[in-house]
Amino acid sequence: MEIVDVKLTPKKYRLKEVFKIATGERSEILNLEIEIFLKDGTIGVGEASSSLISKIISENSYVVLEKSIKDLLIGENILKLRYLWKKLKSLQFLPAIMAGTEYALVSAYCNWKGISPYLFFGGEREEIETDITIGISDFENTIRKAKEYYDAGFRILKIKVGLDLEEDLRKVIEIKRILPDVDFIIDANQGYTPKIANYFINTLYREGIEVLVFEQPVHKDDHDGIKYVRYNSPFPVAVDESVYTVYDALRLIKEDAIDFINIKLMKSGIYDALGIIEIARASNKGLMIGCMGESSLGISQSVHFSLGTSAFTYHDLDSHLSIADEEFRGDFIQEGPIIRVRKG
């Protein structure tokens, strides 16, 4: 079935509150929706979300991108998906747009064939559990949100740290005191030095606090620092910003620097994400899947990818929950932290 058109549409989303991490903050998200049209009228939809999207939209350069994607895809056969993904590698300098377009192709193919995307990706699972993220905020607000999320059923909290060591420790220790059965993923977003990261994680250990994963403790390019933290941490160490491509993953694994990789489709795209999964499996490394600023439409991409491949130990698919007044358009069912495939 022939691809006959491609359309890019900017979308702005307001967040419920300012979201702050070690490297910056934001109060709104600008995403791009990508539609693929087939000759018989079938439509596939994907979404691109990253910090670069705002600049692309503000400069109207997405119009040029739309033409480039049209040149790559119009006239091609939707059946040649892997070939089309390879063609889209020319957009690797804008991985979120590459990823959204890759998924729009999958969506078009699956809509044409009448199957769910999770089946396309393997159909290994029908249910996953996501964590929920608490950004950097003052002590009282952090504790309030932890209680709120716990009451909503979430039992894995992803805590953002990296700006104030003592305050970071105080927050995590207090949350564990009042909510003893929660589990933690701790994400420093490159905010610590290796020695401070080591002090932080070992202080939690001495306090009797378990951490599922200590994510991106130091700068993404400081591989020696990441390895230092890993070798001195009582808990698994993950990278996020350090891994975009298959090559990035392979290099860190060969350096014996990591325990886990956080795959985000918006960083790596579908083609490389599948490659990273195989490399991680072959080297016995753990995987988690995360998100950028996707709406429920964009989170569907990672939900179906995760359900289909069953490759991930932990799931951080919660960005849509931070958007104010969003019309839910996800192709999944969510009840608290549990995300299920939509049937029928």
N, C-alpha and C positions, 0 to 999 in steps of 0.2 A: 504493500500500500504506500502510495507516494505522499511525501510531505509537501504541502503546497504553501504554507505560510508560517511565520513566526511573529509573535507580538510581545513586547516588553512594556510593562505598566508599573510606574512607581506607586508605592503605597507607604503612607506615614502612619505610625502607631505611637500613641502616647502611653508612657509607662505609669503604673499606679503610683510609684514613687521613684525618686532618683536611685539609680543602681550604680554602686561604686565598688571598684576593685582597686588593686594596688597600682594599676597603670592608668586609671582614669575613671570617669563617670559619665552617665548619660541619663536624660529624662525622656527621650523619644527615640524611635527607631525608624529608619528609612530602608525599606526593602524593595526588591524588584520581583514582580510576578512575571513568569515566562510561560507563554502559551504556544503550543505546537498544534498546527491544524493539518489533518490528513484529508486526502482527496474525497473520501466518503462523508466528510463532516465530523469525524471523530476529533476530539480535542484532548490534549494532555496538558497538565499544568504543573509547574514547579515554582520554587521560590528561592531567591538569593538574598542572603543576609550577611553583612559584614560591615566593619567600620568604613571600608572604602566606598560602599554603596552611596552614602550621603554625598560624598564629593562627586561621584559619577552623576547623580541625579541633579545636584545643584548646578553643575556645569552643562547639563543636557547632553552629556557625551553618551548617555545610554542609547540615544537615537543612532549614533554611529555604531555602537555595539550591536544594536538590533539588525542593522544592515549587514554587519560582519557575520552574525549568526545565520541570517537568511542566506547569505552567499555559501555558507558551509553546508546548510541542511536542505534547502528547497530543491526538489527534484529527486532527493534520495529516497530509498526504500526503508520504511520503518522496521522491516525485518532485520536489517543489517545493524543491529544495535551496537555491538562491540566495535565495529568499524566506525560508526558514527561517534562513539565515545572517544575513539582515538583521534578523529578529526577535531574534536573539541579541545584536544590538548593544546591547540594554538591559543586557547584562552586561559592557560594555566597561570598566567600573571594575574588573573582575576578569578581565583579558585571558586569563590561563592557563585559567580555567574556561570562558570563552567558546570558546577555541581547542580545548580537549579535547572540548567538546560538538559544535563544528563537525565535528571529525574523527570523532566517534562517529556522526554522521549520515552522513558519507561512508562509513564502515566498514559501517554497516547497509545503505546503498544498494548498495554493491559486493558485499557478501555475498548480498544478495537477487538481484542480477543475475548473480552468479557471475563477477565480474571482479576483477582486482587493482587496488588503489587507484592505483598508479602509472599505469595505463592511464586511469583516470578523470581524472587530472591532465594527461594528454597523451601519456604513454608515450614520451617523447623519448630516454630513456637507460635502460640496464639495469645500469650500474655506475658507482660514484663512489669517490673516494679521500678518506678523512677524515684530518685531523690528529689529534694527541693532545695534551692539555693538561698542562702542569706548573705546579702552583700555587706560591705563594710559600712557600719553605722555606729551610732553611740551605744553604750552599754545597755541602757534601758530598752531601746528599740530592738536591739538584737535579741534580748531575752524575751521580749513581747512576741516577736515573730516566731521564735523557736516554739513557744507555747502554742501559738496560733496554728502553726503547721503540724505540731504534734496532735492537737485536737482534731485537725482535719484528716488524720490517719497516717501522716508521713512518719516513717521510722528511720529513714536515712537523711541526715541533714548535711548539706554541703556548705561549709563555712568558709567564707572568703577572709583571708588574712594578708599580712605583708607590709602594713604601714606602721604599726605600733606593737612591738613585741609583747610588752607587758599587758597591754589592753587585749591583745589577741589571746593570750593565755588566760586572762581573767574571764573572758567571755566563754571560751570553750569549757573551762573548769566549772563555771557556774551552770551552764546548760546541762552538763553531765550530772551535776548535783541535783538539779530539780527534775531532770528527765533521764533517769538512770538507764532506761532501756533503749535510748536512741543510739544509732551508730553514726560515725562521722566520716565524711570525706573532707579533708582539709586542703584548700587550694590557695597557694600564696601568689599565684599569677606573677612569678618572677621577682617578688618583692623582697626576698631575703638574700643575704650573703650566705655562702655555704656554712660558715661557723654559726651564724645566728639561726639558720634553719636547723642545724644539728642541735643547738641548745633548745629551741622551741619543741621539736618533736620528742626529744629525750626527757624534757620536763613533763610533758603529757604522760609519757610512759611511767615516770616515777610517781605521778599522781594516780596511776592505775587506770588511765583513760586509754581505751583501745581506739585506734584509727584504722579504718579500712584501707585508705590510700592517702598518701601525702603527695599532693599534685603540684607540679612545676614549682619546686621550692626556690629555685634560683634562676638567673637569666637564661634564656633559651639557648644561647650560644656557649654557655659555660659548661661544656660537657664534663670537664674534670670536676667542676663543682657539683654537678648532678651526681656524678659517680661517688664523690666524697660523701655526700648526704646519704646516698643509698647504702654505702658500706658501713655507715655509722647509725643508721636508722633502725629501730626495732620493728618498723612497719614498712609495707611496700611503698616504693617511690614511683610515681608516674610522671610522664611528660605530656604536655599539651602543645604549647606554643613551639616547642622544639621539633615537632614532627608535622610536616605538611605532606611530604612525598614518601614514596616507597624507599627512596634512597636515604632520607632522613631516618626512617625507622631502622633500616638495615645497619646504618652507621652506628647508632646508639646501642643496638643489640650487640654488634661486634665489639664495641667498647665495653660491654658488660656494665652499662651505666644505669639500667632501668629495670623495673619489675613490671610496669604497666605502661600502656600507651592509651591516651585519650584520643580516639578518632572522632573527628567532626567532618561531616560531609562538606560543610562550608569551607573547610581548610583544604581537603584532599580530593574532593570529588568522589564519585562512585568507583571509577576505574582504579584509582590508586588505593582507595579504602579497601577494595577487595584484595588487592595485592598485599597491603599491610596485614590484613587478617591472616593470610596464608603464611607470611613470614613470622608473625607472632605465634601461630600454632606450631610451626616447625621448630621454633626456638623456645617453646614453653613459656612464653610471656603472656601476661594478662592483658585484657582489653576492656576499656570502658568506652561508652559513646556519649558525646556531649553535643551542645548546641551553641549557637551564637545569639541572634536576636530574632529567631524565626517566630512567626505567628503560628496558629494552629495548622494552617495550610502547610507551612514549611516543616513543622515538627512531624507531620505525617510522613515525610520523606525518610527521616531517621527512624521513626517507629516501624515502618514497613521493612526498612533495611535491617533493623535489629531483629525483628520477629522472624524474618525470612532466613537470616544467616545464623541466628542463635550464637553469635560469636562473643557476646559481651557479658562480663560478670556484673558490671554496674552500669546503670543508665541515668544520665543527667539530661533529661528531656523535659524541661520545665519552663523554657523562656516564654511560651504562650500564656502561662499563668501570671506573668508580671505585666501583661498588657491590659490597659484600662478599656472597658467598653468594647471589647473585641467580639465580633460575630464569629462564633465557632464554625470553622470550616474544615476541621480535621477529619480524615477518613479513619477514625478510630473511636473507641469508647473509653472514657476515663472516669474512674471512681476513686477519688483521692489519689494515692500513689500508683494504683493499678491501672495499666493501659492494656486494653484488649482489642483484638482485631474485630472490625465490623463485618458481620456476616449478612449475606442476602442483599 
